[in-house]
Amino acid sequence: MNKDTNSIGLSLWKEDPRCINWLDSFAPDSVVYVNFGSITVMTNDQYVEFAWGLANSNHPFLWITRPDLVTGDSAVLPLEFLEKTKNRGLIASWCNQEKVLAHPAIGGFLTHSGWNSTLESIYNGIPMICWPFFVEQQTNCWFSCKKWGIGMEIDANVERSVVEMQFGTGQGGGRLRGASGQLGKGVVAGLVALIEQWAVGKTTSPDDFMLHYLRRLIHNSKRASALLFNTFDALDVDIFRAVSSDFPPLYAIGPLQFLLEPIEATNKDTNSIGSSLWKEDPRCINWLDSFAPDSVVYVNFGSITVMTNDQYVEFAWGLANSNHPFLWITRPDLVTGDSAVLPPEFLEKTKNRGLIASWCNQEKVLAHPAIGGFLTHSGWNSTLESIYNGIPMICWPFFAEQQTNCWFSCKKWGIGMEIDANVERSVIEMQVRELMEGEKGKEMRRKAAEW
């Protein structure tokens, strides 16, 4: 071990020397570690809700509170909270997170789901409660909670009762800890090779296109006179505020559909302009004309998402058993390996209320009054077009930024419901029914219309 490396760190915050000594006085797996990273901010109301959730859980906690964690004002905690937790809570301005997470007293981690924090937690076998803030954190949270089973998510609207409940003991926490420990072993096994691959001056591949492309993109973006985004201010105000100091002027010019409609109305020559190479099925709009408003489910997983034939069949029976009309876009390459094969019984059951087409003009479909819901892969264009037309969503994200878009739709904006990666017809049926006829669906439709 090289002691000279102990002075190397990635943070400019000064560490509080009390943390490790304080942890030494607690039993193994008994302390909750709370740290939202170096950028996440919250309101004082959210700060107080987290505080009372921790206090009411009756568990010891180490809470890292940066001086700039609370927006606008200084962080103010009630005297009653400080009195109630004085013998089991330590609030510090910063710490050595690697040492804290490696300490045997730590039994759980309330985190913003930054990648470093996520990986360090996995490495030490610590389960997480996730409250993601922005950029890739929603994706990390999705993987931790849905894919790996080592985390639980807190909604963007922080409530003390929810925080308290998630810190409660029970079999759920034990399962998370066991799963996290198993992942940790895998991290240890591959850590040396990973460090060698990503050492300074190396990469996983010297010719990796995406790595070089993203590096150039970020570098060049800072030299631009302005950056334009296909979104609108009200939708992404927190993101713009967080990154505006590091980039040139940012302008939200979307949704692009809103800008294009007046042009298309006055210049018919632009109607042939499109961004898809798939040939549109001309039946779609005429077919929709025969249905009542808000009665049809539109299903489209975009131009890249793929699935197995088993998943395809599960989606099919979920739609069939929901008893709602549907327009389902099925690309020729949607199903991996084989051609898409649907049971004859499905086709017979849905012949008068289902249309399966190879492609469509999505802008026109989502603008059609018959459409009442959208089963989507949560690509950004699809998400924005759905919001623009006031259509609530059922989300089945596939890759890239789609998990983040799904998180915003479901958790932040309240206009979507997520389907687990393991597709089951009973879940599809239930969520389609809820979307199209349930109280939650009505509330989602109301919120979607507000945008």
C-alpha positions in Angstrom: 0.0 0.0 0.0 1.3 3.4 -1.0 0.6 5.9 1.9 1.4 8.8 -0.5 -1.9 8.2 -2.3 -4.0 8.9 0.8 -3.9 12.6 0.0 -5.4 12.1 -3.4 -9.1 12.9 -3.6 -11.7 14.1 -6.1 -13.6 16.5 -3.8 -12.8 20.1 -2.9 -14.9 19.9 0.3 -13.1 19.6 3.5 -13.7 16.3 5.3 -15.1 16.2 8.8 -12.6 14.1 10.9 -15.3 13.0 13.4 -17.1 10.6 11.0 -15.0 7.4 11.3 -14.5 7.7 15.1 -18.2 8.3 15.5 -19.1 5.2 13.5 -16.8 3.1 15.6 -19.2 3.3 18.5 -22.1 1.5 16.6 -22.9 -2.1 16.0 -22.4 -3.6 12.5 -25.0 -2.8 9.9 -26.8 -0.4 12.2 -26.1 3.1 10.7 -27.8 4.7 7.7 -25.3 6.8 5.7 -27.0 9.8 3.9 -25.1 11.7 1.2 -26.6 13.4 -1.9 -23.3 14.1 -3.6 -21.6 17.4 -4.5 -24.2 18.9 -6.9 -27.7 17.8 -5.8 -29.8 20.5 -4.1 -33.2 20.5 -2.4 -35.6 22.9 -0.8 -35.6 23.5 3.0 -39.0 21.7 3.1 -37.5 18.6 1.5 -34.6 18.9 3.8 -36.9 18.9 6.9 -38.9 16.0 5.5 -35.7 13.9 5.1 -34.7 14.9 8.6 -38.0 13.8 10.3 -38.0 10.6 8.2 -34.6 9.8 9.6 -35.6 10.8 13.2 -38.8 8.8 13.2 -37.1 5.7 11.8 -35.2 5.4 15.1 -32.0 4.3 13.3 -28.6 5.9 13.8 -27.5 8.0 10.9 -24.5 9.9 9.4 -25.9 12.7 7.3 -23.5 14.7 5.0 -25.0 18.2 4.6 -23.0 20.4 2.3 -23.2 24.2 3.0 -25.0 24.6 -0.4 -27.3 21.6 -0.2 -30.4 23.7 0.5 -31.4 26.2 -2.2 -32.0 29.8 -1.4 -31.6 29.6 2.4 -29.3 28.0 4.9 -30.3 24.5 6.0 -32.5 25.0 9.0 -33.5 22.0 11.1 -36.1 22.1 14.0 -34.7 22.1 17.5 -37.0 19.1 18.3 -35.3 17.1 15.6 -31.8 17.9 16.9 -32.9 17.0 20.5 -34.6 13.7 19.4 -31.5 12.5 17.4 -28.6 13.9 19.5 -27.4 10.5 20.7 -27.8 8.6 17.4 -27.3 11.2 14.6 -24.2 13.0 13.2 -24.5 15.8 10.7 -21.2 16.5 8.9 -20.3 18.8 6.0 -18.3 16.2 4.1 -16.5 12.8 4.6 -14.3 10.3 3.0 -17.0 8.3 1.4 -14.9 5.3 0.5 -13.9 4.8 4.2 -17.4 5.4 5.4 -19.0 2.9 3.1 -16.3 0.3 4.0 -17.0 0.8 7.7 -18.8 -2.2 9.3 -21.3 0.0 11.1 -22.9 1.1 7.8 -26.0 -0.9 6.9 -27.7 1.3 4.3 -27.1 4.3 2.0 -29.6 7.0 1.2 -28.1 8.4 -2.1 -28.6 10.6 -5.1 -27.6 7.6 -7.3 -24.5 9.2 -8.8 -22.4 6.5 -10.5 -19.4 6.7 -8.2 -21.7 6.4 -5.1 -23.6 3.6 -6.7 -20.5 1.6 -7.6 -18.9 2.2 -4.2 -22.0 1.0 -2.5 -22.1 -2.1 -4.6 -18.4 -2.7 -3.9 -19.1 -2.7 -0.2 -22.3 -4.7 -0.3 -24.5 -1.8 0.9 -28.1 -1.6 -0.2 -29.5 1.8 -1.2 -32.5 4.1 -1.0 -32.3 6.2 -4.1 -33.4 9.8 -4.6 -31.9 10.7 -8.1 -31.6 14.3 -9.0 -30.5 14.7 -12.7 -28.5 13.5 -15.7 -27.6 9.7 -15.5 -28.8 9.4 -11.9 -32.3 8.3 -12.9 -30.8 5.5 -15.0 -28.5 4.4 -12.2 -31.5 4.4 -9.9 -33.5 2.3 -12.3 -30.7 -0.3 -12.6 -30.2 -0.4 -8.8 -33.9 -0.8 -8.0 -35.4 -2.7 -11.0 -32.5 -4.6 -12.6 -30.2 -5.5 -9.8 -32.7 -5.5 -6.9 -30.3 -3.6 -4.5 -32.3 -0.4 -4.0 -35.6 1.2 -3.3 -36.6 4.6 -4.8 -38.1 7.6 -3.0 -40.5 9.7 -5.0 -39.4 13.3 -6.0 -42.0 14.6 -3.6 -40.2 13.8 -0.3 -42.5 12.8 2.5 -41.2 11.9 6.0 -43.6 8.9 6.4 -42.2 7.4 3.2 -38.6 8.0 4.3 -39.3 6.5 7.7 -41.0 3.5 6.1 -38.2 2.7 3.7 -35.7 2.7 6.6 -37.8 0.2 8.5 -36.4 -3.3 9.1 -37.9 -6.3 7.4 -37.3 -9.0 4.9 -37.1 -6.4 2.1 -34.0 -4.9 3.5 -32.4 -8.3 4.0 -33.0 -9.3 0.4 -31.5 -6.0 -0.8 -28.5 -6.6 1.4 -28.0 -10.1 0.1 -28.3 -9.1 -3.5 -25.9 -6.2 -3.0 -23.4 -8.5 -1.4 -23.5 -10.8 -4.3 -23.0 -7.9 -6.8 -20.1 -6.7 -4.6 -18.3 -10.0 -5.1 -18.5 -9.5 -8.8 -17.2 -6.0 -8.5 -14.2 -7.3 -6.6 -13.5 -10.0 -9.1 -13.4 -7.6 -12.0 -11.9 -4.5 -10.3 -8.3 -5.0 -11.1 -9.0 -5.5 -14.8 -11.3 -2.6 -14.8 -8.8 -0.3 -13.3 -6.1 -1.4 -15.8 -8.5 -0.7 -18.7 -9.4 2.8 -17.5 -6.0 3.9 -16.3 -4.8 7.3 -17.5 -3.9 7.1 -21.2 -5.9 3.9 -21.8 -9.4 3.0 -22.9 -11.3 -0.2 -23.5 -10.6 0.3 -27.2 -8.4 3.0 -28.8 -10.8 3.1 -31.8 -14.0 3.2 -29.8 -16.3 5.4 -31.9 -18.8 6.4 -29.2 -16.1 7.3 -26.7 -14.3 9.7 -29.1 -17.6 11.0 -30.4 -18.9 12.0 -27.0 -15.6 13.5 -26.0 -15.6 15.7 -29.1 -19.2 16.5 -28.6 -18.8 17.8 -25.1 -15.6 19.6 -25.9 -17.1 21.3 -29.0 -20.3 22.2 -27.2 -18.5 24.5 -24.8 -17.1 26.4 -27.8 -20.5 27.0 -29.4 -22.2 30.4 -29.2 -25.4 28.7 -28.1 -27.0 25.2 -27.6 -30.5 24.4 -28.7 -32.6 21.6 -27.2 -35.7 19.9 -28.3 -37.6 20.6 -25.1 -39.4 23.5 -23.4 -38.4 25.5 -20.3 -41.1 24.4 -17.9 -40.3 20.7 -18.5 -36.6 20.9 -17.8 -36.1 24.0 -15.7 -34.1 22.2 -13.0 -31.7 20.7 -15.6 -31.1 24.0 -17.3 -30.5 25.7 -14.0 -28.0 23.1 -12.9 -25.8 23.1 -16.0 -26.1 26.6 -17.3 -23.0 27.9 -15.6 -20.8 25.3 -17.4 -22.1 25.8 -21.0 -22.9 28.5 -23.5 -26.4 30.0 -23.5 -29.0 27.2 -23.5 -32.2 27.6 -25.5 -35.3 25.3 -25.3 -36.9 25.5 -28.8 -39.2 22.5 -28.5 -41.4 20.7 -29.0 -40.2 20.8 -32.7 -43.6 19.5 -33.7 -45.1 22.8 -32.4 -42.7 24.7 -34.6 -43.3 22.6 -37.7 -47.1 22.5 -37.7 -47.5 26.2 -38.9 -44.9 25.6 -41.6 -46.6 22.4 -42.8 -50.0 24.2 -42.8 -48.8 26.9 -45.2 -46.3 24.9 -47.3 -47.6 21.5 -48.4 -44.2 20.6 -49.9 -42.8 20.1 -46.4 -45.3 17.2 -45.7 -42.9 14.8 -47.4 -40.1 15.6 -44.9 -39.5 13.0 -42.3 -36.8 11.5 -40.1 -37.7 7.8 -40.6 -36.7 5.4 -43.3 -39.6 3.0 -42.6 -42.5 3.1 -45.0 -45.7 4.3 -43.4 -48.9 2.2 -43.4 -51.6 4.4 -44.9 -54.4 2.6 -43.1 -53.6 4.0 -39.6 -55.4 7.4 -39.6 -58.5 6.1 -41.4 -58.8 3.2 -39.0 -58.5 5.6 -36.0 -61.4 7.7 -37.4 -63.8 4.9 -36.6 -63.2 5.0 -32.8 -64.5 7.3 -30.1 -62.2 9.9 -28.5 -59.6 8.6 -25.9 -60.5 5.0 -26.6 -57.5 3.6 -28.5 -54.1 2.5 -27.0 -51.2 3.4 -29.3 -48.3 1.0 -29.1 -44.9 1.8 -30.6 -41.4 0.9 -29.3 -39.5 3.1 -31.7 -37.0 2.2 -34.4 -34.3 0.4 -32.4 -36.0 -1.5 -29.4 -36.1 -5.3 -29.8 -37.7 -8.0 -27.8 -38.0 -11.8 -27.7 -41.0 -13.6 -29.3 -42.1 -14.6 -25.8 -42.2 -10.9 -24.7 -44.0 -10.1 -28.0 -46.7 -12.6 -27.2 -47.0 -11.4 -23.6 -47.6 -7.8 -24.8 -50.1 -9.2 -27.4 -52.2 -11.1 -24.8 -52.0 -8.2 -22.4 -53.5 -5.9 -25.0 -56.1 -8.5 -26.0 -57.3 -9.2 -22.5 -57.6 -5.5 -21.7 -60.5 -5.4 -24.1 -59.4 -1.9 -25.4 -58.9 -1.1 -29.0 -55.2 -0.7 -30.0 -52.9 0.4 -32.8 -49.7 -1.6 -32.6 -46.7 -0.6 -34.7 -44.6 -3.8 -35.3 -41.4 -3.3 -37.3 -40.2 -6.3 -39.3 -37.1 -6.4 -37.0 -38.9 -5.9 -33.7 -38.5 -9.5 -32.6 -35.0 -10.9 -32.3 -33.9 -14.0 -34.1 -37.3 -15.0 -35.5 -40.1 -13.3 -37.3 -42.9 -12.0 -35.0 -45.4 -14.8 -34.6 -48.7 -14.2 -32.9 -51.2 -17.0 -31.9 -54.2 -17.3 -34.3 -56.4 -17.0 -31.1 -55.0 -13.5 -30.5 -55.7 -12.4 -34.0 -59.3 -13.8 -33.8 -60.0 -12.2 -30.5 -58.8 -8.7 -31.6 -59.8 -8.6 -35.3 -62.4 -5.9 -34.8 -60.5 -3.7 -32.4 -56.8 -4.1 -33.2 -54.6 -2.9 -36.0 -51.1 -4.1 -36.4 -49.1 -1.9 -38.8 -45.4 -1.8 -39.8 -45.0 2.0 -39.3 -47.0 5.2 -39.1 -46.8 9.0 -38.9 -46.5 9.2 -35.1 -47.1 12.9 -34.9 -50.5 12.5 -36.7 -51.4 9.4 -34.7 -50.7 11.0 -31.3 -52.6 14.1 -32.4 -55.7 12.0 -33.3 -58.6 12.4 -30.9 -59.1 8.6 -30.7 -55.8 8.0 -28.9 -56.2 7.8 -25.2 -52.9 6.2 -24.1 -49.4 5.4 -25.4 -47.4 2.2 -24.6 -43.9 3.4 -25.4 -40.1 2.7 -25.1 -39.7 6.2 -23.6 -37.5 7.6 -26.4 -37.2 11.4 -26.1 -39.1 12.2 -29.3 -41.9 9.9 -28.3 -42.0 11.2 -24.8 -42.1 14.8 -26.0 -44.7 14.2 -28.7 -46.9 12.4 -26.1 -46.6 15.3 -23.7 -47.3 17.8 -26.5 -50.6 16.0 -27.3 -51.6 15.4 -23.6 -51.4 11.6 -23.9 -50.5 9.6 -20.7 -48.0 6.8 -21.1 -47.1 3.2 -20.1 -43.3 3.0 -20.3 -41.1 0.1 -21.2 -37.6 1.6 -21.6 -35.0 -0.3 -23.5 -31.6 1.5 -23.3 -29.6 4.7 -23.4 -31.5 7.7 -22.0 -34.9 5.9 -22.0 -34.7 4.9 -18.4 -34.2 8.5 -17.5 -37.1 9.7 -19.6 -39.2 6.9 -18.0 -38.3 8.1 -14.5 -39.2 11.7 -15.3 -42.5 10.6 -16.9 -43.5 8.3 -14.0 -41.9 9.9 -10.9 -41.4 13.5 -11.7 -44.2 14.5 -13.9 -46.8 11.9 -12.9 -47.9 11.2 -16.5 -46.7 7.6 -16.9 -46.6 4.1 -15.4 -43.6 1.8 -15.8 -43.7 -1.9 -16.9 -41.0 -4.1 -15.4 -38.4 -5.6 -17.8 -40.0 -9.0 -17.2 -43.1 -8.6 -19.4 -46.2 -10.4 -18.1 -49.6 -10.3 -19.8 -51.4 -9.9 -16.5 -49.4 -6.7 -15.8 -49.9 -5.3 -19.3 -53.7 -6.0 -19.0 -53.9 -4.3 -15.6 -51.9 -1.2 -16.6 -53.8 -0.7 -19.9 -57.1 -0.9 -18.0 -55.8 1.5 -15.4 -54.5 3.9 -18.1 -57.7 3.9 -20.1 -60.4 3.6 -17.5 -58.9 3.9 -14.0 -58.7 6.8 -11.6 -54.9 6.9 -11.9 -55.2 7.0 -15.6 -57.6 10.0 -15.4 -55.2 11.8 -13.1 -52.3 11.1 -15.5 -54.3 12.4 -18.4 -55.2 15.5 -16.5 -51.5 16.2 -15.7 -50.4 15.4 -19.3 -53.0 17.9 -20.6 -51.5 20.7 -18.3 -48.3 20.8 -20.3 
